[in-house]
Amino acid sequence: MTETTKRASNTLDQTPQQHFPCEECGAYLMYQPGIRVLRCDYCGHENAIIDAPAKIKEYSFSSALEALAHSEKRPLDNTPIIKCPNCAASFELKKNQHAGDCPFCGTPVVTSTGETRLFQPKSLLPFNITEQQARASFDKWIGQLWFAPSALKNKASRDERLLGIYVPYWTYDSHTDSYYQGQRGTIYYVQEVVTEVVNGQTRQRVINVPKIRWTPVSGQVRQFFDDVLVGATRSLPRKILDNIQPWDLDQLVNYNEAYLSGFQSEIYQVDLDEGFNQARELMEQAIQQAVRRDIGGDQQQITALDTRYSDTTFKHILLPVWSAAFRYQGKIYRFVINGRNGRTQGERPYSVVKIVSLIITLLVLMIGLGYYLETSGILEQMLQQGGSMQYEYYPNTPHYPSYPNYPR
């Protein structure tokens, strides 16, 4: 037996697998979005999905980091060799996936994440919208894009294929105490006399010039952050994933592999500590806003800010997205659809022809409007009215008002 065969054999023995046969006819079942059963397309029988009643737990971040430091596991050491329970074919999932279909017979298979990652998902949101509903959301999104090429709105010319994926995420909770130093800016006004030329005449008027008075300040802001969400995948751009929020995290259910049947599912690629660094960026933005509110005044300057995090906890969860890509003029554009509410975000091309046409149209309208105002005399009347509204300053008059609208 070769070393490769030994490795494959050992992996087959050690990789737990789940498949879900119909209790009546034995057909392999796939989860259908929006329902909490596995429904058989052949005999109509429904296998119940029993959700564990246990409360969704939060885990200590500091304890997890300590466990990670002492763990001998390295991320994605091995790619599991899967043996199909239906046709007995052996195949490999992609190295960052732990749920997919047999490429030979299409049987859905779910494997354990424990072989390659220290932290396993403990909760998830099941798919709530079907592929057909997701496609309708994508068509609506495409239709609302400004300057999108007309070819994209032609469904027949597009070749996108939707793929249902459970994407790994981290959520973080944390108490923060932020100590700051800065300055509070209060705007006040001083009056100045300015000289200007209007319709060939030199006039003077009084204007109010804003100034800022700065006052040193310091203080403390306390906040609690709940479920700061960070995508733990590198397969999809972070910007796109962030823009398909919100997620109804109050509807999380305990991890159940039945919800993964028929879908792909990724293993996290962003480690726990790296995810917290990204979460901290989001927290710091909110902290700075809170500090500015605490400083008050018209303007604020933050010169020093020290934030301490305590009682930090985390969850590792899976969230459902429909993902695909479409090709336009030889370039591939990716997009994702929130598998709960249909919110769609992605990369998109622009139609140069439409943009240039709009610019030319606006220029023609502006030139035409200017010509009409000038030839009709309306422009001259507007200038005269604007000039008459200026307050004239008479230096020989012993008293003059402070504001332009003061009655003379």
C-alpha positions in Angstrom: 0.0 0.0 0.0 1.5 3.4 -1.0 1.8 6.3 1.4 -0.9 8.2 -0.5 -3.3 5.2 -0.2 -2.5 4.9 3.5 -3.3 8.6 4.0 -6.6 8.4 2.1 -7.5 5.3 4.0 -6.8 6.9 7.3 -8.7 10.0 6.4 -11.7 7.9 5.3 -11.7 6.2 8.7 -11.3 9.4 10.7 -13.6 11.8 8.9 -17.2 11.8 10.3 -19.8 12.2 7.6 -23.5 12.9 7.7 -26.2 12.2 5.1 -29.9 12.3 5.5 -32.0 9.4 3.9 -35.7 9.6 3.7 -37.3 7.6 6.6 -39.8 6.1 4.1 -38.1 5.5 0.8 -34.4 6.0 1.6 -33.8 8.8 -0.9 -31.2 11.3 0.1 -32.7 14.5 1.3 -31.7 18.1 0.9 -32.8 21.1 3.1 -35.3 23.3 1.4 -35.2 27.0 2.5 -38.0 28.4 4.6 -39.1 25.1 6.2 -37.9 23.2 9.2 -38.2 19.7 7.8 -36.3 17.6 5.2 -39.0 17.0 2.5 -38.6 14.1 0.1 -39.2 15.0 -3.5 -40.0 11.3 -4.4 -42.5 10.2 -1.8 -43.4 13.4 -0.1 -42.4 12.2 3.4 -41.0 14.8 5.8 -38.1 14.1 8.1 -38.4 16.4 11.1 -35.4 18.6 11.9 -35.2 18.6 15.7 -33.5 21.8 17.0 -31.7 21.5 20.3 -33.5 23.7 22.9 -30.2 24.8 24.5 -29.6 28.5 24.7 -27.1 30.0 22.2 -23.9 30.3 24.2 -21.2 32.9 24.3 -17.6 31.8 24.8 -14.7 33.5 26.6 -12.3 35.1 24.1 -9.3 35.1 26.4 -9.8 31.4 27.2 -10.1 30.6 23.5 -6.9 32.4 22.7 -5.1 30.4 25.4 -6.5 27.1 24.0 -5.4 28.2 20.5 -1.9 28.9 21.7 -1.5 25.4 23.2 -3.2 23.6 20.3 -1.1 21.5 18.1 -3.6 21.8 15.2 -2.5 23.9 12.3 -5.2 25.5 10.1 -6.3 23.3 7.2 -3.6 20.7 7.6 -5.3 18.1 5.5 -8.0 18.0 2.8 -10.5 15.3 3.9 -11.1 12.4 1.5 -14.8 11.7 1.4 -16.4 8.4 0.6 -19.9 8.9 -0.9 -22.5 6.9 1.1 -24.5 6.3 -2.0 -22.2 5.4 -4.8 -19.0 4.7 -2.7 -16.9 7.0 -4.8 -14.0 8.8 -3.1 -13.6 12.5 -3.6 -12.2 15.6 -1.9 -14.0 18.8 -0.9 -12.3 22.1 -1.4 -9.8 22.7 1.4 -12.0 25.4 3.0 -15.3 23.5 2.7 -17.0 20.9 4.9 -20.3 20.4 3.1 -21.0 19.8 -0.5 -22.2 17.3 -3.1 -20.7 14.1 -4.5 -19.5 15.0 -8.0 -20.4 11.6 -9.3 -24.0 11.1 -8.1 -24.9 14.4 -6.5 -25.5 13.0 -3.0 -25.2 15.8 -0.3 -22.5 15.1 2.3 -21.6 17.0 5.5 -18.3 16.4 7.3 -17.1 17.5 10.7 -14.9 20.7 11.0 -13.1 19.2 14.0 -10.4 17.6 11.9 -9.1 20.9 10.5 -10.2 23.7 12.9 -10.1 24.1 16.6 -13.4 26.0 16.8 -16.5 24.5 15.3 -19.7 26.4 14.5 -22.2 26.2 17.4 -25.2 28.0 15.8 -26.5 29.1 12.4 -29.3 30.9 10.5 -31.0 28.5 8.1 -31.7 29.5 4.5 -35.0 31.4 4.4 -35.3 32.3 0.7 -35.2 29.9 -2.2 -33.0 30.0 -5.3 -35.9 31.4 -7.3 -36.5 34.2 -4.8 -32.8 34.9 -4.7 -32.7 35.2 -8.5 -35.6 37.6 -8.4 -33.7 39.7 -5.8 -30.7 39.8 -8.1 -32.8 40.8 -11.1 -34.3 43.7 -9.0 -30.8 44.8 -7.9 -29.5 44.8 -11.5 -32.5 46.7 -12.7 -31.9 49.5 -10.1 -28.3 50.1 -10.9 -27.5 53.4 -12.5 -25.4 53.3 -15.7 -25.6 49.5 -15.8 -25.1 48.1 -19.4 -28.4 47.2 -21.0 -27.1 43.6 -21.7 -27.1 42.9 -17.9 -30.9 43.4 -17.7 -31.4 40.8 -20.3 -31.9 37.6 -18.3 -31.4 35.4 -21.3 -27.9 36.8 -22.0 -26.6 36.3 -18.5 -24.9 33.0 -17.5 -24.9 33.3 -13.7 -25.5 30.2 -11.6 -26.6 30.6 -8.0 -24.8 28.6 -5.3 -26.1 28.3 -1.8 -23.2 28.6 0.8 -23.1 28.8 4.5 -20.4 31.4 5.3 -18.5 31.3 8.6 -18.7 34.4 10.8 -17.4 35.5 14.2 -19.5 37.6 16.6 -17.9 39.5 19.5 -19.4 41.0 22.6 -17.3 43.3 24.8 -17.4 45.9 27.5 -15.2 49.0 26.8 -13.9 51.8 28.9 -12.5 54.7 26.9 -10.5 57.5 28.4 -10.1 60.6 26.3 -8.5 64.0 26.1 -9.5 66.6 23.5 -10.9 70.0 22.8 -14.4 71.3 22.5 -15.0 73.9 19.8 -17.7 76.6 20.3 -18.5 78.8 17.2 -18.9 82.5 17.7 -19.2 85.4 15.2 -17.4 88.7 14.7 -18.5 91.4 12.4 -16.2 92.6 9.6 -16.7 95.2 6.9 -16.0 93.9 3.3 -15.7 95.9 0.1 -17.1 94.6 -3.1 -18.1 95.7 -6.6 -21.7 95.2 -7.7 -22.8 96.4 -11.2 -19.8 98.6 -11.4 -20.4 100.3 -8.1 -18.1 99.9 -5.0 -20.1 99.0 -1.9 -19.3 98.0 1.6 -21.3 95.7 3.8 -21.0 94.1 7.2 -20.7 90.3 7.4 -20.6 87.8 10.3 -17.4 85.8 10.2 -17.4 82.5 12.2 -14.6 81.9 14.7 -14.0 78.9 17.0 -13.1 79.1 20.7 -11.4 75.9 21.8 -11.7 74.6 25.4 -9.6 71.6 26.8 -11.7 68.6 27.9 -11.3 65.1 29.2 -13.6 62.3 30.2 -14.6 58.7 30.1 -17.1 56.8 27.9 -18.3 53.3 28.7 -20.1 51.1 26.1 -21.2 47.5 25.6 -21.0 46.0 22.2 -23.3 43.1 21.3 -22.7 40.8 18.4 -20.2 42.7 16.4 -20.2 40.7 13.2 -17.0 39.8 11.2 -16.9 37.5 8.1 -14.5 34.7 8.6 -14.1 33.8 4.9 -11.6 35.0 2.3 -13.6 33.6 -0.6 -15.8 36.7 -0.8 -14.7 40.3 -0.4 -15.3 41.8 3.0 -16.9 44.9 1.6 -19.6 42.9 -0.2 -20.3 40.7 2.9 -20.6 43.8 5.1 -23.1 45.4 2.8 -25.7 42.5 2.9 -26.5 43.2 6.5 -28.6 43.2 8.6 -28.9 39.7 9.9 -31.6 38.6 12.3 -29.2 37.1 14.8 -32.0 36.8 17.4 -33.2 33.9 15.2 -30.0 31.8 15.5 -30.6 28.1 16.1 -28.1 25.6 17.5 -25.9 24.0 14.8 -27.6 21.1 13.1 -26.0 19.5 10.1 -29.5 18.8 8.5 -29.7 22.5 7.5 -26.4 22.0 5.5 -27.7 19.1 3.4 -27.6 20.1 -0.2 -25.6 23.3 0.4 -21.9 24.1 0.5 -20.4 25.2 3.8 -17.1 26.8 4.4 -14.6 26.4 7.3 -13.4 29.7 8.7 -10.3 31.1 7.1 -10.0 34.2 9.3 -8.7 33.2 12.7 -10.3 34.2 16.0 -7.8 36.8 16.9 -7.6 38.3 13.4 -11.4 38.5 13.4 -11.3 40.4 16.7 -8.9 43.0 15.3 -11.4 43.6 12.5 -14.2 43.8 15.1 -12.2 46.3 17.1 -11.9 48.6 14.1 -15.7 48.7 14.0 -15.9 49.3 17.8 -13.4 52.1 17.7 -15.4 53.9 15.0 -18.5 53.8 17.3 -16.3 54.8 20.4 -15.0 57.9 18.6 -18.6 58.9 17.7 -19.6 58.4 21.4 -16.6 60.5 22.6 -17.5 63.3 20.2 -21.0 63.3 21.6 -19.6 63.4 25.1 -17.3 66.3 24.3 -20.3 68.3 22.9 -20.0 71.8 21.5 -20.0 72.6 17.8 -16.8 70.9 16.9 -14.6 68.3 18.6 -11.0 67.3 18.5 -9.7 64.0 20.1 -6.0 64.3 21.0 -5.7 61.1 23.0 -7.9 58.0 23.4 -7.2 54.9 25.4 -9.7 52.0 25.3 -9.7 49.0 27.5 -11.7 45.9 26.5 -13.1 43.5 29.2 -15.4 40.5 29.4 -15.0 39.8 25.7 -16.9 36.8 24.4 -17.4 35.3 20.9 -19.6 33.0 18.9 -18.7 31.0 15.8 -21.7 30.9 13.5 -22.7 30.1 9.9 -24.9 32.5 7.8 -26.6 31.7 4.5 -25.8 33.4 1.2 -26.6 32.8 -2.4 -23.4 33.5 -4.3 -22.7 33.7 -8.0 -20.8 35.6 -10.7 -21.7 36.9 -14.2 -19.4 37.5 -17.1 -19.5 40.8 -19.0 -17.1 41.7 -21.8 -14.6 39.0 -20.7 -14.5 40.1 -17.0 -16.2 38.3 -14.1 -18.2 40.2 -11.5 -19.2 38.5 -8.2 -22.3 39.2 -6.1 -23.9 37.7 -3.0 -27.5 37.6 -1.8 -28.5 37.5 1.9 -30.1 34.1 2.3 -32.5 35.4 4.9 -33.9 38.7 3.4 -32.7 38.8 -0.2 -30.5 41.9 0.2 -28.1 41.9 -2.7 -24.6 43.4 -3.1 -21.8 42.8 -5.6 -19.4 44.1 -8.1 -20.9 45.7 -11.2 -19.7 47.1 -14.6 -20.6 50.6 -15.8 -21.8 51.6 -19.3 -19.4 54.3 -20.6 -21.9 55.1 -23.4 -24.6 55.9 -20.9 -22.3 58.1 -18.7 -20.9 60.1 -21.7 -24.5 60.6 -23.0 -25.7 61.9 -19.7 -22.7 64.4 -19.4 -23.4 65.7 -22.9 -27.1 66.0 -22.2 -26.4 68.0 -19.0 -24.0 70.3 -20.8 -26.4 71.0 -23.6 -29.2 71.8 -21.1 -26.9 74.1 -19.1 -25.8 76.0 -22.2 -29.4 76.3 -23.4 -30.6 77.5 -20.0 -27.9 80.1 -19.8 -28.7 81.4 -23.3 -32.4 81.7 -22.5 -31.8 83.6 -19.3 -29.4 86.0 -21.0 -31.5 86.7 -24.1 -34.8 87.0 -22.1 -33.3 89.5 -19.7 -34.1 87.3 -16.7 -30.4 87.0 -15.8 -29.9 90.8 -15.6 -33.0 91.1 -13.4 -31.6 88.4 -11.1 -28.3 90.2 -10.8 -30.0 93.5 -10.1 -32.2 92.0 -7.4 -29.2 90.3 -5.8 -27.3 93.6 -5.8 -30.2 95.5 -4.2 -30.3 93.0 -1.3 -26.7 94.0 -0.2 -26.5 96.3 2.7 -24.6 99.6 1.9 -22.3 101.0 4.5 -22.2 104.8 4.8 -19.2 105.9 6.8 -20.5 109.4 7.5 -23.7 108.1 9.2 -23.3 108.1 13.0 -25.3 104.8 13.4 -25.6 101.9 11.1 -27.1 98.5 11.6 -25.1 95.3 12.3 -27.0 93.0 9.9 -27.9 93.4 6.2 -31.6 93.0 6.8 -31.8 95.6 9.5 -34.2 98.4 8.4 -32.5 101.7 7.3 
